[in-house]
Amino acid sequence: MARKKNREEKMEKMEEYGERVTLCPDGKYRWMYELHLLKNPTVLFDVWKVLAITLVIVAVLMFTILILAGDFEWQQVTGMMSVLGIVTLIMAVLSIVGYVFYAAITGWKYAVLFVMDDKEVVHKQMPKTVRKAEMIGKVAMVVGALAGKPGVAGAGMLSASRTTMTTELAHVRRVIPRRWMHVIKVNQLLSKNRVYVRDEDFDFVYSFLREHCINTK
């Protein structure tokens, strides 16, 4: 009962914040953003980017193996490129299907609470989204376990448990604005945060991040 009460109190507290960036008494800026997953496919674009990088790495490894083995022939290269092209097309289609499935489960929206100060920016899923993300993660865990694939199960455990992402501004390498998608990409070496903000506050948040991310390129 105590946990349920604490969760309800947290939900009520989060709902107090609006979509506009607000400076709170503790000196932190807070705002909520509800991302429509079909109208703003930034998540899908990130998935495609990861897939593209993976395919490039695979292609480089395959070419390197052929060269080191002394079996390099242009005919083989053409065949490999054809196979990679087919794999790319299949993965692109599957990623779209999976993205639409995920969007449908979450009600087509992804609700986030952002907390920002001069030290860090926190990307926190709202409770409704968190519960659905936990459900999706647990399904992935079960599927991975039944299929005997610990990697899939491990990814499911991670997605089920990770509902908050904190980025220390001092460690940020790049701050990339994408105004038309209402997102500012805040990238560290091994992690990439996504800060969503309305048009009215976009310039302020972008300027704030640029000012406090002292190690950006």
N, C-alpha and C positions, 0 to 999 in steps of 0.2 A: 504493500500500500504506500509506503514511504517513497519507494522508487517511482511509482506511478504519479504520486503527487509532485515530486521533484521534476518529472518529465513535463507534466502539465504546466508547472510554473515556468519552466524554460520556454515552452511553446508560447505562453502568454507574453513572456518578456520579449521574445523574438518578434512577435506580431506587433509590438509597440513601434518598431522601426519601420519607416516607410521606404519608398523606392528612391527618395532623394538622399544624397549624402548629408549626414547630420553629425555635427561635432557634439559628443556627449560629455557629461561632467567629468569623466575620468580622463579626458584628453584624447580619446580615441574617436575616429570617424567610423560610423556604421551606416550601412544601407542594405536593403534587400534587392534582389534581382530575380525575376522569374523568366527564365529562358525558354522560349518556345522552340522545341527541338526540330520542328520541320521548317519553320520560317528562318531559323538561324542555325544552320548545320555546322557550326564551328567544331563540335565534337567529332562529327563524321570526317571533316577535313583533317583533323589530328590523326584519326585512325588511318586514313589514306597515306598520310605522311610517314607514319611508322611502317606501314606495309611497303611503301616505296623504298625506304631506307633498307628494310630487310631484304628485299629483292635485289637491290644493288649489291649488298654485301654477299649474298649467295652467288650472284653472277661473277663478282671479282674472285671469290674463292674457287669457283669452277674453272675460270680462265687460268688462274694461277696454277691449279693442279695439272691442267693440260700442258702448260708450258714447262713445268718442272718435270713432268713425266716424258716429255719429248714427243708427245702425240698431237701437237697443235696442228690443226688443219682448218682452213676456212670453211670447209663443208661441215665440219663438226660445230664450228661457231654458229653457222646459219641454223643448224638443227637446234642448238641450245637456245638461241634467241627465239626461235619459234615456240619451244616448250615454255620458256619464261613468259612469252607473250600470252600464251593460253592460261598459264597459272595466274598471271596478273589479272586477266579478265575474270576468271573464276573467283578470285579473292575479292575483286572489286564488287562483283554481284553479291557475294555472300556478306560482305561488310554492309552493303546497303540494306539487305534483308535483315541482318542482325540489328542494325541501327533502328530500323522502323519497328522491329519487335520490341526493342528496349524502350523506344519512345512511347509505344502503345501501352506498355506495362506501367510506365511512370505517368501516364495521363497526358502525354505529349509535352510536358513541362518539367523543367528542372529548376527548383527554387533554392536560392543560395543567400546566406547572410555573410556579408563581408565586414571585417573589422580591420582597420588600418591606423597605424601610427607611424612615428618616424623610425621605428625599429623593424617592423614586420607588417605583413598583410596576411590575414587569415581568410581562407575560403572554406566556409562551413555549410554543409548541406542542411536544409531545413528538415524538421522531423518527418514530414510526410514523404519527402524524397528519400530520406535515410532509411525508413522502413522498407520501401520498395527496393532500394539498392541492396539492403541486407538480404531480402528475399531472393533477388537475382543471384547474389553471391553464394547463398546457401544452395540454390539449385545447381550452380556451377560446381560446387564442392561435391554434391551427390553424384552428378554426371561424371566428374573426373574420377571419383572413387570407384564407381561401377565399371568405368571403362579401363580401370587399371592405369590411369595416367595421373601421377602425382603432380605434374606441372599444372594441369588444369585445375585439380583440386586446390593446389596452393594459390593459384590466381583467384579462385573463388573465395578462399579464406581472406585474402588481402582485400578484395572488393567488398566483402561483407563487413570487414572491421574498419576500413579506412573511410571515414566520413568527413574528416577535416584535413586541410592542407595548409601548413604555415610556411611562409617564405620570408627568410631574413633578408632585409633589403641590402645589407652590407655585402651579401654574397651574390647578389644578382649580377649577371653578366650582360643581359640584354633586356631592354624594355621596348616592345614593339606594339604600336597602336594600330588597331583595325576598326576605325570609326564606323564603317558601314555594317560591321558585325557587332558593334557595341562591346568590343572586347579589347583589353590591353594584355598582351602576353608578357608575363614576368618570368624570365628564364634564368635558372641557375644552371650549374654545370650538369647535374644529374637529375634535375626536376624542373618541371615547367608548370607554373601556375597560370590560371586564367581569371582575370579580373573583369567582370561584366559591370557595365555602368550605363546609365541613361545619357542621352545626348546632352541634356542640360548640365550635367556634372562631368562630362567626359574630359574636357580641357583641364579642369581643376585636378582631377585624380591623376591624369597623365603627367601634368606638371609636378605634382607632389611626388610621384614615384621617380621621375627623372631627377628631381632635386635630392632625394634621399637615397637613391641607388648610386652610391658614389663610385662604384667600380664598374659601371657599365661602359661599353665600347662607344 
